[in-house]
Amino acid sequence: MAQIQFSDINLDFEPHPVTGDVVKLLDENAVKRSVRNLVFTNFYEHPYDRRLGSNIRDMLFENFGPEVEQSVKARVEYVLQKYEPRIELIDVYVDASVENIDKNRMSITITFFVGSSTTPTETTIMLERVR
């Protein structure tokens, strides 16, 4: 049985050095990009599904604490389980430690399996508030 290959365009729109076409992201990299896009999407940004996204950027302006960390974790878990069928979510870890709080940022580490892979994939997303 052939393995399913996931592909997507690179939203950085970097041209291929030889062909000049937009570079494709494949398999794990395509899914990582999709996960990142879902986390950064706010409600009402998607024209056909106003609830698509995690809407976590608004959490950067809250006073960080355990309740904010839990809310961010719950929002990320929800959006990934609902809108990204290519992954099996293992864990979402939100780090709003003192070092990050002092720099007005939050780190989110997401661990998941892609498709039928037996090797977990991990991606870290940094949310940063600009003063």
N, CA, C and O atoms as a GROMACS GRO file, in nm:
protein
  524
    1MET      N    1   0.084  -0.118   0.000
    1MET     CA    2   0.000   0.000   0.000
    1MET      C    3   0.089   0.124   0.000
    1MET      O    4   0.183   0.132   0.078
    2ALA      N    5   0.060   0.218  -0.085
    2ALA     CA    6   0.139   0.340  -0.097
    2ALA      C    7   0.109   0.434   0.019
    2ALA      O    8  -0.005   0.444   0.066
    3GLN      N    9   0.213   0.502   0.064
    3GLN     CA   10   0.197   0.598   0.173
    3GLN      C   11   0.139   0.728   0.118
    3GLN      O   12   0.178   0.773   0.010
    4ILE      N   13   0.048   0.787   0.192
    4ILE     CA   14  -0.013   0.913   0.152
    4ILE      C   15   0.089   1.024   0.168
    4ILE      O   16   0.158   1.032   0.270
    5GLN      N   17   0.098   1.111   0.067
    5GLN     CA   18   0.189   1.224   0.074
    5GLN      C   19   0.108   1.352   0.087
    5GLN      O   20   0.017   1.376   0.007
    6PHE      N   21   0.140   1.433   0.186
    6PHE     CA   22   0.074   1.560   0.206
    6PHE      C   23   0.158   1.669   0.143
    6PHE      O   24   0.281   1.666   0.153
    7SER      N   25   0.094   1.766   0.077
    7SER     CA   26   0.169   1.876   0.018
    7SER      C   27   0.090   2.005   0.032
    7SER      O   28  -0.033   2.005   0.042
    8ASP      N   29   0.164   2.113   0.032
    8ASP     CA   30   0.104   2.246   0.042
    8ASP      C   31   0.203   2.344  -0.016
    8ASP      O   32   0.321   2.313  -0.030
    9ILE      N   33   0.157   2.463  -0.050
    9ILE     CA   34   0.252   2.562  -0.099
    9ILE      C   35   0.315   2.632   0.020
    9ILE      O   36   0.255   2.643   0.127
   10ASN      N   37   0.436   2.678   0.001
   10ASN     CA   38   0.506   2.752   0.105
   10ASN      C   39   0.452   2.895   0.104
   10ASN      O   40   0.465   2.966   0.004
   11LEU      N   41   0.393   2.937   0.213
   11LEU     CA   42   0.332   3.070   0.219
   11LEU      C   43   0.434   3.182   0.228
   11LEU      O   44   0.398   3.299   0.228
   12ASP      N   45   0.562   3.146   0.236
   12ASP     CA   46   0.667   3.248   0.226
   12ASP      C   47   0.690   3.285   0.080
   12ASP      O   48   0.759   3.382   0.050
   13PHE      N   49   0.632   3.206  -0.011
   13PHE     CA   50   0.640   3.226  -0.155
   13PHE      C   51   0.783   3.237  -0.206
   13PHE      O   52   0.815   3.318  -0.293
   14GLU      N   53   0.869   3.152  -0.150
   14GLU     CA   54   1.007   3.147  -0.197
   14GLU      C   55   1.009   3.076  -0.332
   14GLU      O   56   0.948   2.969  -0.346
   15PRO      N   57   1.078   3.132  -0.430
   15PRO     CA   58   1.084   3.065  -0.561
   15PRO      C   59   1.183   2.949  -0.560
   15PRO      O   60   1.286   2.954  -0.494
   16HIS      N   61   1.150   2.846  -0.635
   16HIS     CA   62   1.242   2.734  -0.654
   16HIS      C   63   1.364   2.786  -0.728
   16HIS      O   64   1.349   2.860  -0.826
   17PRO      N   65   1.486   2.750  -0.686
   17PRO     CA   66   1.605   2.807  -0.749
   17PRO      C   67   1.620   2.774  -0.897
   17PRO      O   68   1.683   2.850  -0.971
   18VAL      N   69   1.565   2.662  -0.943
   18VAL     CA   70   1.580   2.622  -1.082
   18VAL      C   71   1.459   2.661  -1.166
   18VAL      O   72   1.473   2.724  -1.271
   19THR      N   73   1.340   2.623  -1.119
   19THR     CA   74   1.219   2.645  -1.200
   19THR      C   75   1.156   2.782  -1.180
   19THR      O   76   1.086   2.832  -1.268
   20GLY      N   77   1.181   2.844  -1.064
   20GLY     CA   78   1.120   2.973  -1.036
   20GLY      C   79   0.977   2.962  -0.983
   20GLY      O   80   0.918   3.064  -0.946
   21ASP      N   81   0.922   2.841  -0.978
   21ASP     CA   82   0.788   2.820  -0.922
   21ASP      C   83   0.793   2.831  -0.770
   21ASP      O   84   0.900   2.827  -0.710
   22VAL      N   85   0.676   2.846  -0.709
   22VAL     CA   86   0.667   2.849  -0.564
   22VAL      C   87   0.702   2.711  -0.512
   22VAL      O   88   0.657   2.609  -0.564
   23VAL      N   89   0.784   2.708  -0.408
   23VAL     CA   90   0.830   2.582  -0.349
   23VAL      C   91   0.714   2.515  -0.274
   23VAL      O   92   0.637   2.582  -0.206
   24LYS      N   93   0.704   2.383  -0.289
   24LYS     CA   94   0.602   2.306  -0.216
   24LYS      C   95   0.660   2.256  -0.084
   24LYS      O   96   0.778   2.222  -0.075
   25LEU      N   97   0.575   2.252   0.016
   25LEU     CA   98   0.608   2.186   0.141
   25LEU      C   99   0.549   2.047   0.133
   25LEU      O  100   0.436   2.030   0.086
   26LEU      N  101   0.622   1.948   0.179
   26LEU     CA  102   0.576   1.810   0.170
   26LEU      C  103   0.567   1.746   0.308
   26LEU      O  104   0.641   1.780   0.400
   27ASP      N  105   0.475   1.653   0.317
   27ASP     CA  106   0.455   1.567   0.434
   27ASP      C  107   0.459   1.643   0.566
   27ASP      O  108   0.375   1.730   0.591
   28GLU      N  109   0.556   1.611   0.651
   28GLU     CA  110   0.564   1.666   0.785
   28GLU      C  111   0.571   1.819   0.784
   28GLU      O  112   0.507   1.884   0.866
   29ASN      N  113   0.646   1.875   0.692
   29ASN     CA  114   0.658   2.021   0.685
   29ASN      C  115   0.527   2.088   0.645
   29ASN      O  116   0.495   2.196   0.693
   30ALA      N  117   0.451   2.024   0.557
   30ALA     CA  118   0.320   2.077   0.518
   30ALA      C  119   0.224   2.076   0.636
   30ALA      O  120   0.149   2.171   0.656
   31VAL      N  121   0.225   1.970   0.712
   31VAL     CA  122   0.136   1.959   0.827
   31VAL      C  123   0.178   2.057   0.937
   31VAL      O  124   0.092   2.118   1.001
   32LYS      N  125   0.308   2.072   0.959
   32LYS     CA  126   0.356   2.169   1.058
   32LYS      C  127   0.309   2.310   1.022
   32LYS      O  128   0.269   2.386   1.109
   33ARG      N  129   0.315   2.344   0.895
   33ARG     CA  130   0.272   2.477   0.851
   33ARG      C  131   0.122   2.494   0.875
   33ARG      O  132   0.078   2.600   0.918
   34SER      N  133   0.046   2.389   0.847
   34SER     CA  134  -0.098   2.395   0.870
   34SER      C  135  -0.130   2.413   1.018
   34SER      O  136  -0.219   2.491   1.054
   35VAL      N  137  -0.058   2.341   1.104
   35VAL     CA  138  -0.077   2.354   1.249
   35VAL      C  139  -0.047   2.497   1.291
   35VAL      O  140  -0.124   2.557   1.367
   36ARG      N  141   0.062   2.551   1.244
   36ARG     CA  142   0.100   2.689   1.277
   36ARG      C  143  -0.007   2.788   1.229
   36ARG      O  144  -0.044   2.879   1.303
   37ASN      N  145  -0.056   2.769   1.108
   37ASN     CA  146  -0.159   2.859   1.055
   37ASN      C  147  -0.287   2.853   1.138
   37ASN      O  148  -0.349   2.956   1.165
   38LEU      N  149  -0.327   2.733   1.178
   38LEU     CA  150  -0.449   2.720   1.260
   38LEU      C  151  -0.432   2.789   1.395
   38LEU      O  152  -0.525   2.854   1.443
   39VAL      N  153  -0.315   2.776   1.455
   39VAL     CA  154  -0.291   2.839   1.585
   39VAL      C  155  -0.293   2.991   1.572
   39VAL      O  156  -0.346   3.059   1.661
   40PHE      N  157  -0.238   3.045   1.465
   40PHE     CA  158  -0.231   3.190   1.449
   40PHE      C  159  -0.358   3.252   1.392
   40PHE      O  160  -0.370   3.375   1.390
   41THR      N  161  -0.452   3.173   1.346
   41THR     CA  162  -0.575   3.227   1.287
   41THR      C  163  -0.670   3.274   1.397
   41THR      O  164  -0.693   3.204   1.495
   42ASN      N  165  -0.724   3.393   1.378
   42ASN     CA  166  -0.824   3.447   1.470
   42ASN      C  167  -0.964   3.414   1.419
   42ASN      O  168  -0.983   3.387   1.300
   43PHE      N  169  -1.060   3.417   1.508
   43PHE     CA  170  -1.199   3.398   1.467
   43PHE      C  171  -1.236   3.507   1.365
   43PHE      O  172  -1.182   3.617   1.370
   44TYR      N  173  -1.325   3.474   1.274
   44TYR     CA  174  -1.378   3.562   1.170
   44TYR      C  175  -1.278   3.592   1.058
   44TYR      O  176  -1.310   3.670   0.968
   45GLU      N  177  -1.158   3.533   1.060
   45GLU     CA  178  -1.062   3.555   0.952
   45GLU      C  179  -1.091   3.467   0.831
   45GLU      O  180  -1.056   3.503   0.719
   46HIS      N  181  -1.153   3.354   0.853
   46HIS     CA  182  -1.184   3.261   0.744
   46HIS      C  183  -1.325   3.289   0.698
   46HIS      O  184  -1.418   3.283   0.778
   47PRO      N  185  -1.345   3.319   0.570
   47PRO     CA  186  -1.476   3.365   0.525
   47PRO      C  187  -1.590   3.263   0.535
   47PRO      O  188  -1.706   3.302   0.544
   48TYR      N  189  -1.559   3.134   0.533
   48TYR     CA  190  -1.667   3.035   0.532
   48TYR      C  191  -1.690   2.966   0.666
   48TYR      O  192  -1.789   2.895   0.683
   49ASP      N  193  -1.600   2.988   0.760
   49ASP     CA  194  -1.616   2.929   0.893
   49ASP      C  195  -1.561   3.027   0.995
   49ASP      O  196  -1.441   3.030   1.021
   50ARG      N  197  -1.649   3.107   1.051
   50ARG     CA  198  -1.607   3.214   1.140
   50ARG      C  199  -1.543   3.163   1.269
   50ARG      O  200  -1.474   3.240   1.337
   51ARG      N  201  -1.563   3.037   1.305
   51ARG     CA  202  -1.506   2.980   1.428
   51ARG      C  203  -1.374   2.910   1.404
   51ARG      O  204  -1.313   2.859   1.498
   52LEU      N  205  -1.327   2.905   1.279
   52LEU     CA  206  -1.200   2.840   1.251
   52LEU      C  207  -1.088   2.926   1.308
   52LEU      O  208  -1.084   3.047   1.285
   53GLY      N  209  -1.000   2.865   1.383
   53GLY     CA  210  -0.887   2.934   1.444
   53GLY      C  211  -0.889   2.918   1.594
   53GLY      O  212  -0.984   2.865   1.652
   54SER      N  213  -0.782   2.963   1.657
   54SER     CA  214  -0.771   2.950   1.802
   54SER      C  215  -0.795   3.082   1.874
   54SER      O  216  -0.827   3.083   1.993
   55ASN      N  217  -0.780   3.193   1.804
   55ASN     CA  218  -0.803   3.325   1.861
   55ASN      C  219  -0.718   3.348   1.986
   55ASN      O  220  -0.764   3.411   2.082
   56ILE      N  221  -0.594   3.298   1.985
   56ILE     CA  222  -0.512   3.311   2.105
   56ILE      C  223  -0.430   3.440   2.111
   56ILE      O  224  -0.376   3.474   2.216
   57ARG      N  225  -0.421   3.510   1.999
   57ARG     CA  226  -0.343   3.635   2.004
   57ARG      C  227  -0.401   3.733   2.105
   57ARG      O  228  -0.328   3.814   2.162
   58ASP      N  229  -0.532   3.728   2.127
   58ASP     CA  230  -0.590   3.818   2.226
   58ASP      C  231  -0.548   3.782   2.368
   58ASP      O  232  -0.557   3.865   2.458
   59MET      N  233  -0.502   3.658   2.389
   59MET     CA  234  -0.457   3.616   2.522
   59MET      C  235  -0.323   3.679   2.560
   59MET      O  236  -0.288   3.680   2.678
   60LEU      N  237  -0.249   3.730   2.465
   60LEU     CA  238  -0.120   3.793   2.494
   60LEU      C  239  -0.136   3.920   2.577
   60LEU      O  240  -0.040   3.966   2.639
   61PHE      N  241  -0.255   3.977   2.577
   61PHE     CA  242  -0.277   4.102   2.650
   61PHE      C  243  -0.340   4.077   2.787
   61PHE      O  244  -0.376   4.171   2.858
   62GLU      N  245  -0.353   3.952   2.824
   62GLU     CA  246  -0.402   3.916   2.956
   62GLU      C  247  -0.283   3.907   3.052
   62GLU      O  248  -0.169   3.892   3.008
   63ASN      N  249  -0.310   3.916   3.181
   63ASN     CA  250  -0.204   3.892   3.280
   63ASN      C  251  -0.176   3.743   3.282
   63ASN      O  252  -0.266   3.662   3.310
   64PHE      N  253  -0.052   3.706   3.254
   64PHE     CA  254  -0.018   3.565   3.248
   64PHE      C  255  -0.034   3.499   3.384
   64PHE      O  256  -0.002   3.557   3.487
   65GLY      N  257  -0.081   3.379   3.381
   65GLY     CA  258  -0.099   3.299   3.501
   65GLY      C  259  -0.146   3.162   3.459
   65GLY      O  260  -0.160   3.135   3.340
   66PRO      N  261  -0.170   3.074   3.555
   66PRO     CA  262  -0.213   2.938   3.522
   66PRO      C  263  -0.343   2.933   3.442
   66PRO      O  264  -0.358   2.846   3.357
   67GLU      N  265  -0.436   3.024   3.469
   67GLU     CA  266  -0.564   3.022   3.396
   67GLU      C  267  -0.546   3.060   3.250
   67GLU      O  268  -0.615   3.007   3.163
   68VAL      N  269  -0.454   3.151   3.221
   68VAL     CA  270  -0.427   3.189   3.082
   68VAL      C  271  -0.358   3.074   3.010
   68VAL      O  272  -0.392   3.044   2.895
   69GLU      N  273  -0.262   3.010   3.077
   69GLU     CA  274  -0.194   2.895   3.016
   69GLU      C  275  -0.293   2.784   2.983
   69GLU      O  276  -0.287   2.726   2.874
   70GLN      N  277  -0.386   2.754   3.073
   70GLN     CA  278  -0.486   2.650   3.050
   70GLN      C  279  -0.581   2.689   2.937
   70GLN      O  280  -0.621   2.604   2.858
   71SER      N  281  -0.617   2.816   2.930
   71SER     CA  282  -0.706   2.862   2.824
   71SER      C  283  -0.639   2.850   2.688
   71SER      O  284  -0.701   2.806   2.591
   72VAL      N  285  -0.513   2.891   2.680
   72VAL     CA  286  -0.439   2.880   2.554
   72VAL      C  287  -0.427   2.734   2.513
   72VAL      O  288  -0.450   2.699   2.397
   73LYS      N  289  -0.392   2.648   2.608
   73LYS     CA  290  -0.378   2.504   2.580
   73LYS      C  291  -0.510   2.447   2.529
   73LYS      O  292  -0.512   2.373   2.431
   74ALA      N  293  -0.619   2.481   2.594
   74ALA     CA  294  -0.751   2.430   2.553
   74ALA      C  295  -0.789   2.479   2.414
   74ALA      O  296  -0.843   2.402   2.334
   75ARG      N  297  -0.762   2.605   2.384
   75ARG     CA  298  -0.795   2.659   2.251
   75ARG      C  299  -0.714   2.590   2.141
   75ARG      O  300  -0.767   2.557   2.035
   76VAL      N  301  -0.584   2.570   2.167
   76VAL     CA  302  -0.498   2.505   2.067
   76VAL      C  303  -0.542   2.360   2.046
   76VAL      O  304  -0.553   2.315   1.932
   77GLU      N  305  -0.567   2.288   2.154
   77GLU     CA  306  -0.613   2.149   2.142
   77GLU      C  307  -0.743   2.141   2.063
   77GLU      O  308  -0.757   2.056   1.976
   78TYR      N  309  -0.836   2.230   2.093
   78TYR     CA  310  -0.966   2.228   2.026
   78TYR      C  311  -0.951   2.250   1.876
   78TYR      O  312  -1.005   2.172   1.796
   79VAL      N  313  -0.878   2.356   1.836
   79VAL     CA  314  -0.868   2.388   1.694
   79VAL      C  315  -0.795   2.278   1.618
   79VAL      O  316  -0.831   2.249   1.504
   80LEU      N  317  -0.694   2.216   1.678
   80LEU     CA  318  -0.621   2.112   1.607
   80LEU      C  319  -0.703   1.983   1.596
   80LEU      O  320  -0.700   1.917   1.492
   81GLN      N  321  -0.776   1.948   1.701
   81GLN     CA  322  -0.856   1.827   1.695
   81GLN      C  323  -0.974   1.843   1.600
   81GLN      O  324  -1.017   1.747   1.536
   82LYS      N  325  -1.027   1.964   1.590
   82LYS     CA  326  -1.143   1.986   1.504
   82LYS      C  327  -1.106   2.006   1.357
   82LYS      O  328  -1.177   1.958   1.269
   83TYR      N  329  -0.996   2.079   1.330
   83TYR     CA  330  -0.969   2.123   1.193
   83TYR      C  331  -0.845   2.061   1.128
   83TYR      O  332  -0.818   2.090   1.012
   84GLU      N  333  -0.771   1.978   1.198
   84GLU     CA  334  -0.654   1.916   1.135
   84GLU      C  335  -0.662   1.764   1.148
   84GLU      O  336  -0.607   1.705   1.241
   85PRO      N  337  -0.733   1.700   1.052
   85PRO     CA  338  -0.754   1.555   1.062
   85PRO      C  339  -0.629   1.472   1.030
   85PRO      O  340  -0.629   1.351   1.052
   86ARG      N  341  -0.524   1.535   0.978
   86ARG     CA  342  -0.404   1.461   0.941
   86ARG      C  343  -0.315   1.429   1.060
   86ARG      O  344  -0.218   1.354   1.046
   87ILE      N  345  -0.347   1.485   1.177
   87ILE     CA  346  -0.262   1.460   1.294
   87ILE      C  347  -0.337   1.387   1.403
   87ILE      O  348  -0.460   1.391   1.413
   88GLU      N  349  -0.259   1.319   1.486
   88GLU     CA  350  -0.309   1.264   1.611
   88GLU      C  351  -0.234   1.339   1.721
   88GLU      O  352  -0.115   1.318   1.741
   89LEU      N  353  -0.305   1.425   1.791
   89LEU     CA  354  -0.245   1.513   1.890
   89LEU      C  355  -0.200   1.434   2.011
   89LEU      O  356  -0.276   1.354   2.066
   90ILE      N  357  -0.076   1.457   2.053
   90ILE     CA  358  -0.022   1.391   2.172
   90ILE      C  359  -0.025   1.487   2.290
   90ILE      O  360  -0.077   1.454   2.396
   91ASP      N  361   0.032   1.608   2.270
   91ASP     CA  362   0.041   1.701   2.382
   91ASP      C  363   0.055   1.844   2.332
   91ASP      O  364   0.108   1.870   2.224
   92VAL      N  365   0.005   1.936   2.412
   92VAL     CA  366   0.026   2.079   2.391
   92VAL      C  367   0.082   2.133   2.521
   92VAL      O  368   0.018   2.123   2.626
   93TYR      N  369   0.202   2.190   2.514
   93TYR     CA  370   0.266   2.246   2.632
   93TYR      C  371   0.282   2.395   2.613
   93TYR      O  372   0.343   2.441   2.516
   94VAL      N  373   0.227   2.472   2.706
   94VAL     CA  374   0.235   2.618   2.701
   94VAL      C  375   0.334   2.663   2.807
   94VAL      O  376   0.319   2.630   2.925
   95ASP      N  377   0.435   2.737   2.765
   95ASP     CA  378   0.538   2.787   2.856
   95ASP      C  379   0.525   2.938   2.866
   95ASP      O  380   0.566   3.012   2.776
   96ALA      N  381   0.468   2.982   2.977
   96ALA     CA  382   0.461   3.125   3.006
   96ALA      C  383   0.543   3.149   3.132
   96ALA      O  384   0.498   3.213   3.227
   97SER      N  385   0.666   3.096   3.130
   97SER     CA  386   0.754   3.109   3.246
   97SER      C  387   0.797   3.254   3.267
   97SER      O  388   0.770   3.340   3.184
   98VAL      N  389   0.863   3.277   3.379
   98VAL     CA  390   0.903   3.413   3.416
   98VAL      C  391   0.989   3.477   3.306
   98VAL      O  392   0.972   3.595   3.276
   99GLU      N  393   1.080   3.399   3.248
   99GLU     CA  394   1.165   3.454   3.142
   99GLU      C  395   1.080   3.500   3.023
   99GLU      O  396   1.106   3.606   2.965
  100ASN      N  397   0.980   3.422   2.990
  100ASN     CA  398   0.892   3.459   2.878
  100ASN      C  399   0.800   3.574   2.914
  100ASN      O  400   0.774   3.663   2.832
  101ILE      N  401   0.749   3.574   3.037
  101ILE     CA  402   0.657   3.680   3.079
  101ILE      C  403   0.728   3.814   3.076
  101ILE      O  404   0.670   3.915   3.033
  102ASP      N  405   0.853   3.817   3.121
  102ASP     CA  406   0.930   3.942   3.120
  102ASP      C  407   0.950   3.994   2.979
  102ASP      O  408   0.967   4.115   2.959
  103LYS      N  409   0.950   3.905   2.880
  103LYS     CA  410   0.968   3.945   2.740
  103LYS      C  411   0.835   3.953   2.666
  103LYS      O  412   0.832   3.968   2.544
  104ASN      N  413   0.724   3.943   2.740
  104ASN     CA  414   0.589   3.951   2.682
  104ASN      C  415   0.569   3.847   2.573
  104ASN      O  416   0.523   3.880   2.463
  105ARG      N  417   0.602   3.724   2.601
  105ARG     CA  418   0.584   3.618   2.503
  105ARG      C  419   0.543   3.488   2.570
  105ARG      O  420   0.551   3.471   2.691
  106MET      N  421   0.499   3.397   2.486
  106MET     CA  422   0.452   3.267   2.530
  106MET      C  423   0.498   3.165   2.427
  106MET      O  424   0.488   3.189   2.306
  107SER      N  425   0.548   3.053   2.474
  107SER     CA  426   0.595   2.947   2.385
  107SER      C  427   0.497   2.830   2.392
  107SER      O  428   0.458   2.787   2.500
  108ILE      N  429   0.458   2.780   2.275
  108ILE     CA  430   0.365   2.667   2.268
  108ILE      C  431   0.434   2.554   2.193
  108ILE      O  432   0.471   2.570   2.076
  109THR      N  433   0.453   2.442   2.259
  109THR     CA  434   0.513   2.324   2.196
  109THR      C  435   0.404   2.222   2.172
  109THR      O  436   0.335   2.180   2.266
  110ILE      N  437   0.388   2.182   2.047
  110ILE     CA  438   0.282   2.089   2.008
  110ILE      C  439   0.348   1.960   1.959
  110ILE      O  440   0.433   1.963   1.870
  111THR      N  441   0.308   1.848   2.017
  111THR     CA  442   0.360   1.718   1.978
  111THR      C  443   0.246   1.636   1.920
  111THR      O  444   0.138   1.628   1.978
  112PHE      N  445   0.272   1.574   1.802
  112PHE     CA  446   0.166   1.500   1.734
  112PHE      C  447   0.227   1.397   1.640
  112PHE      O  448   0.345   1.404   1.605
  113PHE      N  449   0.143   1.302   1.598
  113PHE     CA  450   0.178   1.207   1.493
  113PHE      C  451   0.117   1.256   1.364
  113PHE      O  452   0.003   1.304   1.363
  114VAL      N  453   0.190   1.245   1.253
  114VAL     CA  454   0.138   1.282   1.121
  114VAL      C  455   0.091   1.155   1.052
  114VAL      O  456   0.169   1.062   1.033
  115GLY      N  457  -0.037   1.153   1.014
  115GLY     CA  458  -0.092   1.037   0.943
  115GLY      C  459  -0.072   0.910   1.023
  115GLY      O  460  -0.107   0.903   1.141
  116SER      N  461  -0.016   0.809   0.958
  116SER     CA  462   0.006   0.680   1.024
  116SER      C  463   0.150   0.664   1.070
  116SER      O  464   0.195   0.552   1.096
  117SER      N  465   0.223   0.774   1.081
  117SER     CA  466   0.363   0.771   1.125
  117SER      C  467   0.372   0.722   1.269
  117SER      O  468   0.282   0.744   1.350
  118THR      N  469   0.481   0.654   1.299
  118THR     CA  470   0.504   0.606   1.436
  118THR      C  471   0.605   0.694   1.508
  118THR      O  472   0.634   0.672   1.626
  119THR      N  473   0.657   0.794   1.439
  119THR     CA  474   0.752   0.887   1.498
  119THR      C  475   0.681   1.019   1.528
  119THR      O  476   0.624   1.080   1.437
  120PRO      N  477   0.684   1.063   1.654
  120PRO     CA  478   0.616   1.189   1.685
  120PRO      C  479   0.687   1.310   1.623
  120PRO      O  480   0.809   1.311   1.608
  121THR      N  481   0.609   1.409   1.588
  121THR     CA  482   0.659   1.534   1.534
  121THR      C  483   0.633   1.642   1.637
  121THR      O  484   0.530   1.642   1.705
  122GLU      N  485   0.729   1.733   1.649
  122GLU     CA  486   0.714   1.840   1.747
  122GLU      C  487   0.739   1.974   1.677
  122GLU      O  488   0.832   1.987   1.598
  123THR      N  489   0.657   2.071   1.708
  123THR     CA  490   0.677   2.205   1.657
  123THR      C  491   0.655   2.304   1.770
  123THR      O  492   0.565   2.286   1.853
  124THR      N  493   0.736   2.408   1.774
  124THR     CA  494   0.725   2.511   1.877
  124THR      C  495   0.688   2.642   1.810
  124THR      O  496   0.747   2.683   1.711
  125ILE      N  497   0.588   2.706   1.868
  125ILE     CA  498   0.538   2.833   1.816
  125ILE      C  499   0.558   2.938   1.924
  125ILE      O  500   0.519   2.917   2.039
  126MET      N  501   0.618   3.048   1.888
  126MET     CA  502   0.641   3.156   1.982
  126MET      C  503   0.541   3.268   1.957
  126MET      O  504   0.536   3.324   1.847
  127LEU      N  505   0.463   3.301   2.057
  127LEU     CA  506   0.371   3.414   2.049
  127LEU      C  507   0.435   3.528   2.125
  127LEU      O  508   0.474   3.515   2.240
  128GLU      N  509   0.444   3.642   2.058
  128GLU     CA  510   0.513   3.754   2.120
  128GLU      C  511   0.430   3.880   2.104
  128GLU      O  512   0.382   3.912   1.995
  129ARG      N  513   0.416   3.951   2.213
  129ARG     CA  514   0.344   4.079   2.211
  129ARG      C  515   0.445   4.190   2.188
  129ARG      O  516   0.548   4.196   2.254
  130VAL      N  517   0.413   4.276   2.094
  130VAL     CA  518   0.500   4.389   2.065
  130VAL      C  519   0.449   4.508   2.144
  130VAL      O  520   0.330   4.541   2.140
  131ARG      N  521   0.537   4.571   2.214
  131ARG     CA  522   0.495   4.685   2.298
  131ARG      C  523   0.467   4.806   2.216
  131ARG      O  524   0.431   4.910   2.271
   0.00000   0.00000   0.00000
